Amino acid sequence: MRWPKGSKAGNVIIGGQGIGGGIAQLDYPEDVAFDPQGNMYVDDLNNNRVQMYAIDKSACAKGTRKKIAIN
């Protein structure tokens, strides 16, 4: 989900189409990562793939990155 700045509802970026192998489907997503350009990568374990999704950043609110210590 993505919540554009000022909106009251979010947009589905990926998923919501049930389990499967289609472009908008995942089957056991295990991890998510972002590259420096903001594109999202999803590790789709049971489909043996990593899906890349270009994110339209024009509707996103700017945030700050924060390092979190995990004990």
mmCIF file as Biopython writes it, N, C-alpha, C and O atoms, coordinates in Angstrom:
data_model
#
loop_
_atom_site.group_PDB
_atom_site.id
_atom_site.type_symbol
_atom_site.label_atom_id
_atom_site.label_alt_id
_atom_site.label_comp_id
_atom_site.label_asym_id
_atom_site.label_entity_id
_atom_site.label_seq_id
_atom_site.pdbx_PDB_ins_code
_atom_site.Cartn_x
_atom_site.Cartn_y
_atom_site.Cartn_z
_atom_site.occupancy
_atom_site.B_iso_or_equiv
_atom_site.auth_seq_id
_atom_site.auth_asym_id
_atom_site.pdbx_PDB_model_num
ATOM 1   N N  . MET A ? 1  ? 0.833  -1.174  0.000   1.0 0.0 1  A 1 
ATOM 2   C CA . MET A ? 1  ? 0.000  0.000   0.000   1.0 0.0 1  A 1 
ATOM 3   C C  . MET A ? 1  ? 0.881  1.241   0.000   1.0 0.0 1  A 1 
ATOM 4   O O  . MET A ? 1  ? 1.984  1.254   0.545   1.0 0.0 1  A 1 
ATOM 5   N N  . ARG A ? 2  ? 0.364  2.258   -0.617  1.0 0.0 2  A 1 
ATOM 6   C CA . ARG A ? 2  ? 1.032  3.554   -0.609  1.0 0.0 2  A 1 
ATOM 7   C C  . ARG A ? 2  ? -0.032 4.598   -0.307  1.0 0.0 2  A 1 
ATOM 8   O O  . ARG A ? 2  ? -1.124 4.564   -0.874  1.0 0.0 2  A 1 
ATOM 9   N N  . TRP A ? 3  ? 0.287  5.516   0.580   1.0 0.0 3  A 1 
ATOM 10  C CA . TRP A ? 3  ? -0.615 6.592   0.917   1.0 0.0 3  A 1 
ATOM 11  C C  . TRP A ? 3  ? -0.041 7.898   0.406   1.0 0.0 3  A 1 
ATOM 12  O O  . TRP A ? 3  ? 0.871  8.451   1.020   1.0 0.0 3  A 1 
ATOM 13  N N  . PRO A ? 4  ? -0.565 8.409   -0.720  1.0 0.0 4  A 1 
ATOM 14  C CA . PRO A ? 4  ? -0.078 9.703   -1.220  1.0 0.0 4  A 1 
ATOM 15  C C  . PRO A ? 4  ? -0.348 10.813  -0.204  1.0 0.0 4  A 1 
ATOM 16  O O  . PRO A ? 4  ? -1.296 10.748  0.579   1.0 0.0 4  A 1 
ATOM 17  N N  . LYS A ? 5  ? 0.501  11.817  -0.239  1.0 0.0 5  A 1 
ATOM 18  C CA . LYS A ? 5  ? 0.411  12.940  0.692   1.0 0.0 5  A 1 
ATOM 19  C C  . LYS A ? 5  ? -0.993 13.552  0.647   1.0 0.0 5  A 1 
ATOM 20  O O  . LYS A ? 5  ? -1.506 13.888  -0.420  1.0 0.0 5  A 1 
ATOM 21  N N  . GLY A ? 6  ? -1.594 13.688  1.815   1.0 0.0 6  A 1 
ATOM 22  C CA . GLY A ? 6  ? -2.891 14.327  1.940   1.0 0.0 6  A 1 
ATOM 23  C C  . GLY A ? 6  ? -4.085 13.420  1.669   1.0 0.0 6  A 1 
ATOM 24  O O  . GLY A ? 6  ? -5.225 13.864  1.800   1.0 0.0 6  A 1 
ATOM 25  N N  . SER A ? 7  ? -3.857 12.165  1.295   1.0 0.0 7  A 1 
ATOM 26  C CA . SER A ? 7  ? -4.987 11.291  0.978   1.0 0.0 7  A 1 
ATOM 27  C C  . SER A ? 7  ? -5.514 10.608  2.230   1.0 0.0 7  A 1 
ATOM 28  O O  . SER A ? 7  ? -4.814 10.495  3.236   1.0 0.0 7  A 1 
ATOM 29  N N  . LYS A ? 8  ? -6.748 10.158  2.152   1.0 0.0 8  A 1 
ATOM 30  C CA . LYS A ? 8  ? -7.374 9.443   3.253   1.0 0.0 8  A 1 
ATOM 31  C C  . LYS A ? 8  ? -7.370 7.940   3.010   1.0 0.0 8  A 1 
ATOM 32  O O  . LYS A ? 8  ? -7.724 7.163   3.898   1.0 0.0 8  A 1 
ATOM 33  N N  . ALA A ? 9  ? -6.973 7.533   1.822   1.0 0.0 9  A 1 
ATOM 34  C CA . ALA A ? 9  ? -6.929 6.111   1.482   1.0 0.0 9  A 1 
ATOM 35  C C  . ALA A ? 9  ? -5.649 5.818   0.716   1.0 0.0 9  A 1 
ATOM 36  O O  . ALA A ? 9  ? -5.078 6.699   0.073   1.0 0.0 9  A 1 
ATOM 37  N N  . GLY A ? 10 ? -5.214 4.581   0.793   1.0 0.0 10 A 1 
ATOM 38  C CA . GLY A ? 10 ? -3.998 4.180   0.104   1.0 0.0 10 A 1 
ATOM 39  C C  . GLY A ? 10 ? -4.275 3.526   -1.238  1.0 0.0 10 A 1 
ATOM 40  O O  . GLY A ? 10 ? -5.417 3.201   -1.564  1.0 0.0 10 A 1 
ATOM 41  N N  . ASN A ? 11 ? -3.217 3.340   -2.008  1.0 0.0 11 A 1 
ATOM 42  C CA . ASN A ? 11 ? -3.286 2.655   -3.296  1.0 0.0 11 A 1 
ATOM 43  C C  . ASN A ? 11 ? -2.526 1.349   -3.199  1.0 0.0 11 A 1 
ATOM 44  O O  . ASN A ? 11 ? -1.458 1.289   -2.589  1.0 0.0 11 A 1 
ATOM 45  N N  . VAL A ? 12 ? -3.072 0.306   -3.797  1.0 0.0 12 A 1 
ATOM 46  C CA . VAL A ? 12 ? -2.373 -0.975  -3.824  1.0 0.0 12 A 1 
ATOM 47  C C  . VAL A ? 12 ? -1.271 -0.878  -4.867  1.0 0.0 12 A 1 
ATOM 48  O O  . VAL A ? 12 ? -1.541 -0.563  -6.026  1.0 0.0 12 A 1 
ATOM 49  N N  . ILE A ? 13 ? -0.024 -1.146  -4.464  1.0 0.0 13 A 1 
ATOM 50  C CA . ILE A ? 13 ? 1.101  -1.127  -5.392  1.0 0.0 13 A 1 
ATOM 51  C C  . ILE A ? 13 ? 1.253  -2.489  -6.040  1.0 0.0 13 A 1 
ATOM 52  O O  . ILE A ? 13 ? 1.449  -2.584  -7.252  1.0 0.0 13 A 1 
ATOM 53  N N  . ILE A ? 14 ? 1.164  -3.537  -5.249  1.0 0.0 14 A 1 
ATOM 54  C CA . ILE A ? 14 ? 1.299  -4.897  -5.758  1.0 0.0 14 A 1 
ATOM 55  C C  . ILE A ? 14 ? 0.444  -5.817  -4.899  1.0 0.0 14 A 1 
ATOM 56  O O  . ILE A ? 14 ? 0.296  -5.602  -3.696  1.0 0.0 14 A 1 
ATOM 57  N N  . GLY A ? 15 ? -0.112 -6.834  -5.525  1.0 0.0 15 A 1 
ATOM 58  C CA . GLY A ? 15 ? -0.946 -7.791  -4.813  1.0 0.0 15 A 1 
ATOM 59  C C  . GLY A ? 15 ? -2.415 -7.424  -4.932  1.0 0.0 15 A 1 
ATOM 60  O O  . GLY A ? 15 ? -2.800 -6.598  -5.759  1.0 0.0 15 A 1 
ATOM 61  N N  . GLY A ? 16 ? -3.218 -8.045  -4.101  1.0 0.0 16 A 1 
ATOM 62  C CA . GLY A ? 16 ? -4.650 -7.787  -4.138  1.0 0.0 16 A 1 
ATOM 63  C C  . GLY A ? 16 ? -5.364 -8.589  -5.222  1.0 0.0 16 A 1 
ATOM 64  O O  . GLY A ? 16 ? -6.574 -8.448  -5.394  1.0 0.0 16 A 1 
ATOM 65  N N  . GLN A ? 17 ? -4.644 -9.416  -5.943  1.0 0.0 17 A 1 
ATOM 66  C CA . GLN A ? 17 ? -5.216 -10.219 -7.022  1.0 0.0 17 A 1 
ATOM 67  C C  . GLN A ? 17 ? -5.189 -11.705 -6.682  1.0 0.0 17 A 1 
ATOM 68  O O  . GLN A ? 17 ? -5.342 -12.546 -7.567  1.0 0.0 17 A 1 
ATOM 69  N N  . GLY A ? 18 ? -4.996 -12.030 -5.415  1.0 0.0 18 A 1 
ATOM 70  C CA . GLY A ? 18 ? -4.915 -13.422 -4.993  1.0 0.0 18 A 1 
ATOM 71  C C  . GLY A ? 18 ? -3.528 -13.996 -5.219  1.0 0.0 18 A 1 
ATOM 72  O O  . GLY A ? 18 ? -2.659 -13.346 -5.801  1.0 0.0 18 A 1 
ATOM 73  N N  . ILE A ? 19 ? -3.333 -15.219 -4.754  1.0 0.0 19 A 1 
ATOM 74  C CA . ILE A ? 19 ? -2.052 -15.903 -4.905  1.0 0.0 19 A 1 
ATOM 75  C C  . ILE A ? 19 ? -1.918 -16.397 -6.338  1.0 0.0 19 A 1 
ATOM 76  O O  . ILE A ? 19 ? -2.873 -16.927 -6.907  1.0 0.0 19 A 1 
ATOM 77  N N  . GLY A ? 20 ? -0.727 -16.223 -6.925  1.0 0.0 20 A 1 
ATOM 78  C CA . GLY A ? 20 ? -0.495 -16.711 -8.279  1.0 0.0 20 A 1 
ATOM 79  C C  . GLY A ? 20 ? 0.812  -16.215 -8.842  1.0 0.0 20 A 1 
ATOM 80  O O  . GLY A ? 20 ? 1.634  -15.627 -8.138  1.0 0.0 20 A 1 
ATOM 81  N N  . GLY A ? 21 ? 0.990  -16.462 -10.129 1.0 0.0 21 A 1 
ATOM 82  C CA . GLY A ? 21 ? 2.231  -16.109 -10.799 1.0 0.0 21 A 1 
ATOM 83  C C  . GLY A ? 21 ? 2.108  -14.975 -11.795 1.0 0.0 21 A 1 
ATOM 84  O O  . GLY A ? 21 ? 3.040  -14.718 -12.557 1.0 0.0 21 A 1 
ATOM 85  N N  . GLY A ? 22 ? 0.965  -14.286 -11.804 1.0 0.0 22 A 1 
ATOM 86  C CA . GLY A ? 22 ? 0.776  -13.161 -12.716 1.0 0.0 22 A 1 
ATOM 87  C C  . GLY A ? 22 ? 1.569  -11.947 -12.279 1.0 0.0 22 A 1 
ATOM 88  O O  . GLY A ? 22 ? 2.123  -11.923 -11.180 1.0 0.0 22 A 1 
ATOM 89  N N  . ILE A ? 23 ? 1.626  -10.944 -13.133 1.0 0.0 23 A 1 
ATOM 90  C CA . ILE A ? 23 ? 2.413  -9.745  -12.863 1.0 0.0 23 A 1 
ATOM 91  C C  . ILE A ? 23 ? 1.939  -9.023  -11.598 1.0 0.0 23 A 1 
ATOM 92  O O  . ILE A ? 23 ? 2.752  -8.423  -10.895 1.0 0.0 23 A 1 
ATOM 93  N N  . ALA A ? 24 ? 0.660  -9.070  -11.302 1.0 0.0 24 A 1 
ATOM 94  C CA . ALA A ? 24 ? 0.122  -8.407  -10.110 1.0 0.0 24 A 1 
ATOM 95  C C  . ALA A ? 24 ? -0.161 -9.399  -8.994  1.0 0.0 24 A 1 
ATOM 96  O O  . ALA A ? 24 ? -0.899 -9.089  -8.059  1.0 0.0 24 A 1 
ATOM 97  N N  . GLN A ? 25 ? 0.424  -10.598 -9.087  1.0 0.0 25 A 1 
ATOM 98  C CA . GLN A ? 25 ? 0.216  -11.616 -8.078  1.0 0.0 25 A 1 
ATOM 99  C C  . GLN A ? 25 ? 1.542  -12.044 -7.468  1.0 0.0 25 A 1 
ATOM 100 O O  . GLN A ? 25 ? 2.592  -11.976 -8.107  1.0 0.0 25 A 1 
ATOM 101 N N  . LEU A ? 26 ? 1.472  -12.478 -6.241  1.0 0.0 26 A 1 
ATOM 102 C CA . LEU A ? 26 ? 2.639  -12.998 -5.544  1.0 0.0 26 A 1 
ATOM 103 C C  . LEU A ? 26 ? 2.266  -14.338 -4.921  1.0 0.0 26 A 1 
ATOM 104 O O  . LEU A ? 26 ? 1.094  -14.614 -4.667  1.0 0.0 26 A 1 
ATOM 105 N N  . ASP A ? 27 ? 3.266  -15.155 -4.681  1.0 0.0 27 A 1 
ATOM 106 C CA . ASP A ? 27 ? 3.070  -16.421 -3.991  1.0 0.0 27 A 1 
ATOM 107 C C  . ASP A ? 27 ? 4.181  -16.567 -2.965  1.0 0.0 27 A 1 
ATOM 108 O O  . ASP A ? 27 ? 5.277  -17.029 -3.283  1.0 0.0 27 A 1 
ATOM 109 N N  . TYR A ? 28 ? 3.896  -16.178 -1.752  1.0 0.0 28 A 1 
ATOM 110 C CA . TYR A ? 28 ? 4.809  -16.172 -0.619  1.0 0.0 28 A 1 
ATOM 111 C C  . TYR A ? 28 ? 5.911  -15.111 -0.782  1.0 0.0 28 A 1 
ATOM 112 O O  . TYR A ? 28 ? 7.091  -15.442 -0.900  1.0 0.0 28 A 1 
ATOM 113 N N  . PRO A ? 29 ? 5.507  -13.834 -0.787  1.0 0.0 29 A 1 
ATOM 114 C CA . PRO A ? 29 ? 6.518  -12.768 -0.801  1.0 0.0 29 A 1 
ATOM 115 C C  . PRO A ? 29 ? 7.302  -12.812 0.498   1.0 0.0 29 A 1 
ATOM 116 O O  . PRO A ? 29 ? 6.721  -12.814 1.584   1.0 0.0 29 A 1 
ATOM 117 N N  . GLU A ? 30 ? 8.616  -12.847 0.386   1.0 0.0 30 A 1 
ATOM 118 C CA . GLU A ? 30 ? 9.453  -13.052 1.558   1.0 0.0 30 A 1 
ATOM 119 C C  . GLU A ? 30 ? 10.211 -11.805 2.004   1.0 0.0 30 A 1 
ATOM 120 O O  . GLU A ? 30 ? 10.516 -11.663 3.188   1.0 0.0 30 A 1 
ATOM 121 N N  . ASP A ? 31 ? 10.518 -10.899 1.077   1.0 0.0 31 A 1 
ATOM 122 C CA . ASP A ? 31 ? 11.325 -9.740  1.432   1.0 0.0 31 A 1 
ATOM 123 C C  . ASP A ? 31 ? 11.022 -8.613  0.463   1.0 0.0 31 A 1 
ATOM 124 O O  . ASP A ? 31 ? 10.549 -8.851  -0.648  1.0 0.0 31 A 1 
ATOM 125 N N  . VAL A ? 32 ? 11.294 -7.397  0.880   1.0 0.0 32 A 1 
ATOM 126 C CA . VAL A ? 32 ? 11.114 -6.223  0.028   1.0 0.0 32 A 1 
ATOM 127 C C  . VAL A ? 32 ? 12.336 -5.318  0.196   1.0 0.0 32 A 1 
ATOM 128 O O  . VAL A ? 32 ? 12.891 -5.205  1.289   1.0 0.0 32 A 1 
ATOM 129 N N  . ALA A ? 33 ? 12.744 -4.675  -0.901  1.0 0.0 33 A 1 
ATOM 130 C CA . ALA A ? 33 ? 13.889 -3.757  -0.861  1.0 0.0 33 A 1 
ATOM 131 C C  . ALA A ? 33 ? 13.626 -2.628  -1.843  1.0 0.0 33 A 1 
ATOM 132 O O  . ALA A ? 33 ? 12.792 -2.748  -2.740  1.0 0.0 33 A 1 
ATOM 133 N N  . PHE A ? 34 ? 14.353 -1.526  -1.661  1.0 0.0 34 A 1 
ATOM 134 C CA . PHE A ? 34 ? 14.238 -0.364  -2.540  1.0 0.0 34 A 1 
ATOM 135 C C  . PHE A ? 34 ? 15.618 0.024   -3.029  1.0 0.0 34 A 1 
ATOM 136 O O  . PHE A ? 34 ? 16.588 -0.044  -2.275  1.0 0.0 34 A 1 
ATOM 137 N N  . ASP A ? 35 ? 15.714 0.433   -4.293  1.0 0.0 35 A 1 
ATOM 138 C CA . ASP A ? 35 ? 16.986 0.924   -4.815  1.0 0.0 35 A 1 
ATOM 139 C C  . ASP A ? 35 ? 17.054 2.441   -4.603  1.0 0.0 35 A 1 
ATOM 140 O O  . ASP A ? 35 ? 16.073 3.041   -4.164  1.0 0.0 35 A 1 
ATOM 141 N N  . PRO A ? 36 ? 18.202 3.073   -4.911  1.0 0.0 36 A 1 
ATOM 142 C CA . PRO A ? 36 ? 18.338 4.517   -4.674  1.0 0.0 36 A 1 
ATOM 143 C C  . PRO A ? 36 ? 17.322 5.374   -5.433  1.0 0.0 36 A 1 
ATOM 144 O O  . PRO A ? 36 ? 17.053 6.507   -5.033  1.0 0.0 36 A 1 
ATOM 145 N N  . GLN A ? 37 ? 16.755 4.848   -6.523  1.0 0.0 37 A 1 
ATOM 146 C CA . GLN A ? 37 ? 15.758 5.602   -7.284  1.0 0.0 37 A 1 
ATOM 147 C C  . GLN A ? 37 ? 14.355 5.428   -6.714  1.0 0.0 37 A 1 
ATOM 148 O O  . GLN A ? 37 ? 13.415 6.072   -7.180  1.0 0.0 37 A 1 
ATOM 149 N N  . GLY A ? 38 ? 14.202 4.566   -5.715  1.0 0.0 38 A 1 
ATOM 150 C CA . GLY A ? 38 ? 12.900 4.359   -5.095  1.0 0.0 38 A 1 
ATOM 151 C C  . GLY A ? 38 ? 12.100 3.210   -5.666  1.0 0.0 38 A 1 
ATOM 152 O O  . GLY A ? 38 ? 10.970 2.976   -5.239  1.0 0.0 38 A 1 
ATOM 153 N N  . ASN A ? 39 ? 12.663 2.479   -6.631  1.0 0.0 39 A 1 
ATOM 154 C CA . ASN A ? 39 ? 11.960 1.325   -7.174  1.0 0.0 39 A 1 
ATOM 155 C C  . ASN A ? 39 ? 11.902 0.229   -6.126  1.0 0.0 39 A 1 
ATOM 156 O O  . ASN A ? 39 ? 12.834 0.065   -5.339  1.0 0.0 39 A 1 
ATOM 157 N N  . MET A ? 40 ? 10.809 -0.522  -6.115  1.0 0.0 40 A 1 
ATOM 158 C CA . MET A ? 40 ? 10.604 -1.560  -5.120  1.0 0.0 40 A 1 
ATOM 159 C C  . MET A ? 40 ? 10.868 -2.940  -5.722  1.0 0.0 40 A 1 
ATOM 160 O O  . MET A ? 40 ? 10.447 -3.235  -6.840  1.0 0.0 40 A 1 
ATOM 161 N N  . TYR A ? 41 ? 11.566 -3.768  -4.968  1.0 0.0 41 A 1 
ATOM 162 C CA . TYR A ? 41 ? 11.860 -5.147  -5.376  1.0 0.0 41 A 1 
ATOM 163 C C  . TYR A ? 41 ? 11.246 -6.089  -4.351  1.0 0.0 41 A 1 
ATOM 164 O O  . TYR A ? 41 ? 11.446 -5.929  -3.148  1.0 0.0 41 A 1 
ATOM 165 N N  . VAL A ? 42 ? 10.492 -7.077  -4.841  1.0 0.0 42 A 1 
ATOM 166 C CA . VAL A ? 42 ? 9.847  -8.040  -3.958  1.0 0.0 42 A 1 
ATOM 167 C C  . VAL A ? 42 ? 10.383 -9.431  -4.271  1.0 0.0 42 A 1 
ATOM 168 O O  . VAL A ? 42 ? 10.341 -9.883  -5.415  1.0 0.0 42 A 1 
ATOM 169 N N  . ASP A ? 43 ? 10.885 -10.098 -3.244  1.0 0.0 43 A 1 
ATOM 170 C CA . ASP A ? 43 ? 11.353 -11.471 -3.348  1.0 0.0 43 A 1 
ATOM 171 C C  . ASP A ? 43 ? 10.124 -12.371 -3.260  1.0 0.0 43 A 1 
ATOM 172 O O  . ASP A ? 43 ? 9.545  -12.534 -2.186  1.0 0.0 43 A 1 
ATOM 173 N N  . ASP A ? 44 ? 9.727  -12.954 -4.387  1.0 0.0 44 A 1 
ATOM 174 C CA . ASP A ? 44 ? 8.528  -13.783 -4.503  1.0 0.0 44 A 1 
ATOM 175 C C  . ASP A ? 44 ? 8.968  -15.250 -4.481  1.0 0.0 44 A 1 
ATOM 176 O O  . ASP A ? 44 ? 9.223  -15.843 -5.529  1.0 0.0 44 A 1 
ATOM 177 N N  . LEU A ? 45 ? 9.053  -15.821 -3.294  1.0 0.0 45 A 1 
ATOM 178 C CA . LEU A ? 45 ? 9.705  -17.106 -3.071  1.0 0.0 45 A 1 
ATOM 179 C C  . LEU A ? 45 ? 9.134  -18.253 -3.911  1.0 0.0 45 A 1 
ATOM 180 O O  . LEU A ? 45 ? 9.885  -18.897 -4.643  1.0 0.0 45 A 1 
ATOM 181 N N  . ASN A ? 46 ? 7.855  -18.518 -3.826  1.0 0.0 46 A 1 
ATOM 182 C CA . ASN A ? 46 ? 7.291  -19.684 -4.518  1.0 0.0 46 A 1 
ATOM 183 C C  . ASN A ? 46 ? 7.206  -19.520 -6.030  1.0 0.0 46 A 1 
ATOM 184 O O  . ASN A ? 46 ? 7.009  -20.506 -6.740  1.0 0.0 46 A 1 
ATOM 185 N N  . ASN A ? 47 ? 7.350  -18.302 -6.539  1.0 0.0 47 A 1 
ATOM 186 C CA . ASN A ? 47 ? 7.416  -18.091 -7.987  1.0 0.0 47 A 1 
ATOM 187 C C  . ASN A ? 47 ? 8.861  -18.023 -8.476  1.0 0.0 47 A 1 
ATOM 188 O O  . ASN A ? 47 ? 9.109  -17.820 -9.665  1.0 0.0 47 A 1 
ATOM 189 N N  . ASN A ? 48 ? 9.813  -18.191 -7.559  1.0 0.0 48 A 1 
ATOM 190 C CA . ASN A ? 48 ? 11.245 -18.175 -7.910  1.0 0.0 48 A 1 
ATOM 191 C C  . ASN A ? 48 ? 11.628 -16.937 -8.712  1.0 0.0 48 A 1 
ATOM 192 O O  . ASN A ? 48 ? 12.259 -17.034 -9.764  1.0 0.0 48 A 1 
ATOM 193 N N  . ARG A ? 49 ? 11.241 -15.784 -8.203  1.0 0.0 49 A 1 
ATOM 194 C CA . ARG A ? 49 ? 11.550 -14.542 -8.925  1.0 0.0 49 A 1 
ATOM 195 C C  . ARG A ? 49 ? 11.689 -13.376 -7.959  1.0 0.0 49 A 1 
ATOM 196 O O  . ARG A ? 49 ? 11.251 -13.429 -6.810  1.0 0.0 49 A 1 
ATOM 197 N N  . VAL A ? 50 ? 12.311 -12.330 -8.466  1.0 0.0 50 A 1 
ATOM 198 C CA . VAL A ? 50 ? 12.327 -11.039 -7.792  1.0 0.0 50 A 1 
ATOM 199 C C  . VAL A ? 50 ? 11.619 -10.083 -8.740  1.0 0.0 50 A 1 
ATOM 200 O O  . VAL A ? 50 ? 12.068 -9.876  -9.867  1.0 0.0 50 A 1 
ATOM 201 N N  . GLN A ? 51 ? 10.527 -9.508  -8.291  1.0 0.0 51 A 1 
ATOM 202 C CA . GLN A ? 51 ? 9.746  -8.582  -9.106  1.0 0.0 51 A 1 
ATOM 203 C C  . GLN A ? 51 ? 10.193 -7.151  -8.807  1.0 0.0 51 A 1 
ATOM 204 O O  . GLN A ? 51 ? 10.349 -6.777  -7.645  1.0 0.0 51 A 1 
ATOM 205 N N  . MET A ? 52 ? 10.398 -6.355  -9.855  1.0 0.0 52 A 1 
ATOM 206 C CA . MET A ? 52 ? 10.744 -4.946  -9.693  1.0 0.0 52 A 1 
ATOM 207 C C  . MET A ? 52 ? 9.531  -4.116  -10.085 1.0 0.0 52 A 1 
ATOM 208 O O  . MET A ? 52 ? 8.912  -4.352  -11.123 1.0 0.0 52 A 1 
ATOM 209 N N  . TYR A ? 53 ? 9.202  -3.150  -9.253  1.0 0.0 53 A 1 
ATOM 210 C CA . TYR A ? 53 ? 8.081  -2.261  -9.507  1.0 0.0 53 A 1 
ATOM 211 C C  . TYR A ? 53 ? 8.576  -0.827  -9.468  1.0 0.0 53 A 1 
ATOM 212 O O  . TYR A ? 53 ? 9.096  -0.360  -8.455  1.0 0.0 53 A 1 
ATOM 213 N N  . ALA A ? 54 ? 8.409  -0.139  -10.581 1.0 0.0 54 A 1 
ATOM 214 C CA . ALA A ? 54 ? 8.775  1.278   -10.642 1.0 0.0 54 A 1 
ATOM 215 C C  . ALA A ? 54 ? 7.698  2.056   -9.892  1.0 0.0 54 A 1 
ATOM 216 O O  . ALA A ? 54 ? 6.512  1.942   -10.201 1.0 0.0 54 A 1 
ATOM 217 N N  . ILE A ? 55 ? 8.109  2.834   -8.922  1.0 0.0 55 A 1 
ATOM 218 C CA . ILE A ? 55 ? 7.179  3.578   -8.087  1.0 0.0 55 A 1 
ATOM 219 C C  . ILE A ? 55 ? 7.089  5.010   -8.586  1.0 0.0 55 A 1 
ATOM 220 O O  . ILE A ? 55 ? 8.108  5.677   -8.764  1.0 0.0 55 A 1 
ATOM 221 N N  . ASP A ? 56 ? 5.860  5.485   -8.814  1.0 0.0 56 A 1 
ATOM 222 C CA . ASP A ? 56 ? 5.629  6.873   -9.206  1.0 0.0 56 A 1 
ATOM 223 C C  . ASP A ? 56 ? 5.807  7.737   -7.964  1.0 0.0 56 A 1 
ATOM 224 O O  . ASP A ? 56 ? 4.918  7.816   -7.116  1.0 0.0 56 A 1 
ATOM 225 N N  . LYS A ? 57 ? 6.947  8.371   -7.868  1.0 0.0 57 A 1 
ATOM 226 C CA . LYS A ? 57 ? 7.275  9.132   -6.668  1.0 0.0 57 A 1 
ATOM 227 C C  . LYS A ? 57 ? 6.646  10.527  -6.641  1.0 0.0 57 A 1 
ATOM 228 O O  . LYS A ? 57 ? 6.739  11.221  -5.628  1.0 0.0 57 A 1 
ATOM 229 N N  . SER A ? 58 ? 6.015  10.945  -7.728  1.0 0.0 58 A 1 
ATOM 230 C CA . SER A ? 58 ? 5.447  12.291  -7.773  1.0 0.0 58 A 1 
ATOM 231 C C  . SER A ? 58 ? 4.302  12.463  -6.774  1.0 0.0 58 A 1 
ATOM 232 O O  . SER A ? 58 ? 4.017  13.581  -6.346  1.0 0.0 58 A 1 
ATOM 233 N N  . ALA A ? 59 ? 3.645  11.364  -6.401  1.0 0.0 59 A 1 
ATOM 234 C CA . ALA A ? 59 ? 2.515  11.457  -5.475  1.0 0.0 59 A 1 
ATOM 235 C C  . ALA A ? 59 ? 2.912  11.105  -4.050  1.0 0.0 59 A 1 
ATOM 236 O O  . ALA A ? 59 ? 2.062  11.084  -3.160  1.0 0.0 59 A 1 
ATOM 237 N N  . CYS A ? 60 ? 4.185  10.831  -3.822  1.0 0.0 60 A 1 
ATOM 238 C CA . CYS A ? 60 ? 4.626  10.398  -2.490  1.0 0.0 60 A 1 
ATOM 239 C C  . CYS A ? 60 ? 5.111  11.569  -1.655  1.0 0.0 60 A 1 
ATOM 240 O O  . CYS A ? 60 ? 5.696  12.521  -2.171  1.0 0.0 60 A 1 
ATOM 241 N N  . ALA A ? 61 ? 4.862  11.482  -0.373  1.0 0.0 61 A 1 
ATOM 242 C CA . ALA A ? 61 ? 5.383  12.488  0.555   1.0 0.0 61 A 1 
ATOM 243 C C  . ALA A ? 61 ? 6.852  12.203  0.799   1.0 0.0 61 A 1 
ATOM 244 O O  . ALA A ? 61 ? 7.262  11.045  0.874   1.0 0.0 61 A 1 
ATOM 245 N N  . LYS A ? 62 ? 7.640  13.252  0.921   1.0 0.0 62 A 1 
ATOM 246 C CA . LYS A ? 62 ? 9.056  13.075  1.237   1.0 0.0 62 A 1 
ATOM 247 C C  . LYS A ? 62 ? 9.193  12.674  2.693   1.0 0.0 62 A 1 
ATOM 248 O O  . LYS A ? 62 ? 8.523  13.212  3.573   1.0 0.0 62 A 1 
ATOM 249 N N  . GLY A ? 63 ? 10.072 11.721  2.924   1.0 0.0 63 A 1 
ATOM 250 C CA . GLY A ? 63 ? 10.326 11.270  4.287   1.0 0.0 63 A 1 
ATOM 251 C C  . GLY A ? 63 ? 11.809 11.324  4.567   1.0 0.0 63 A 1 
ATOM 252 O O  . GLY A ? 63 ? 12.603 11.715  3.711   1.0 0.0 63 A 1 
ATOM 253 N N  . THR A ? 64 ? 12.165 10.940  5.734   1.0 0.0 64 A 1 
ATOM 254 C CA . THR A ? 64 ? 13.569 10.871  6.096   1.0 0.0 64 A 1 
ATOM 255 C C  . THR A ? 64 ? 13.901 9.436   6.446   1.0 0.0 64 A 1 
ATOM 256 O O  . THR A ? 64 ? 13.056 8.691   6.941   1.0 0.0 64 A 1 
ATOM 257 N N  . ARG A ? 65 ? 15.130 9.061   6.187   1.0 0.0 65 A 1 
ATOM 258 C CA . ARG A ? 65 ? 15.585 7.727   6.554   1.0 0.0 65 A 1 
ATOM 259 C C  . ARG A ? 65 ? 16.125 7.771   7.963   1.0 0.0 65 A 1 
ATOM 260 O O  . ARG A ? 65 ? 16.734 8.754   8.385   1.0 0.0 65 A 1 
ATOM 261 N N  . LYS A ? 66 ? 15.895 6.706   8.676   1.0 0.0 66 A 1 
ATOM 262 C CA . LYS A ? 66 ? 16.347 6.631   10.050  1.0 0.0 66 A 1 
ATOM 263 C C  . LYS A ? 66 ? 16.899 5.250   10.284  1.0 0.0 66 A 1 
ATOM 264 O O  . LYS A ? 66 ? 16.244 4.256   9.969   1.0 0.0 66 A 1 
ATOM 265 N N  . LYS A ? 67 ? 18.100 5.171   10.836  1.0 0.0 67 A 1 
ATOM 266 C CA . LYS A ? 67 ? 18.689 3.876   11.180  1.0 0.0 67 A 1 
ATOM 267 C C  . LYS A ? 67 ? 18.090 3.401   12.476  1.0 0.0 67 A 1 
ATOM 268 O O  . LYS A ? 67 ? 17.975 4.154   13.443  1.0 0.0 67 A 1 
ATOM 269 N N  . ILE A ? 68 ? 17.708 2.139   12.484  1.0 0.0 68 A 1 
ATOM 270 C CA . ILE A ? 68 ? 17.135 1.550   13.676  1.0 0.0 68 A 1 
ATOM 271 C C  . ILE A ? 68 ? 18.028 0.416   14.139  1.0 0.0 68 A 1 
ATOM 272 O O  . ILE A ? 68 ? 18.361 -0.478  13.361  1.0 0.0 68 A 1 
ATOM 273 N N  . ALA A ? 69 ? 18.413 0.450   15.398  1.0 0.0 69 A 1 
ATOM 274 C CA . ALA A ? 69 ? 19.253 -0.619  15.956  1.0 0.0 69 A 1 
ATOM 275 C C  . ALA A ? 69 ? 18.363 -1.794  16.322  1.0 0.0 69 A 1 
ATOM 276 O O  . ALA A ? 69 ? 17.352 -1.622  17.004  1.0 0.0 69 A 1 
ATOM 277 N N  . ILE A ? 70 ? 18.731 -2.977  15.878  1.0 0.0 70 A 1 
ATOM 278 C CA . ILE A ? 70 ? 17.991 -4.193  16.211  1.0 0.0 70 A 1 
ATOM 279 C C  . ILE A ? 70 ? 18.850 -5.025  17.136  1.0 0.0 70 A 1 
ATOM 280 O O  . ILE A ? 70 ? 19.983 -5.379  16.808  1.0 0.0 70 A 1 
ATOM 281 N N  . ASN A ? 71 ? 18.308 -5.325  18.271  1.0 0.0 71 A 1 
ATOM 282 C CA . ASN A ? 71 ? 19.047 -6.115  19.271  1.0 0.0 71 A 1 
ATOM 283 C C  . ASN A ? 71 ? 18.634 -7.556  19.210  1.0 0.0 71 A 1 
ATOM 284 O O  . ASN A ? 71 ? 19.144 -8.378  19.972  1.0 0.0 71 A 1 
#
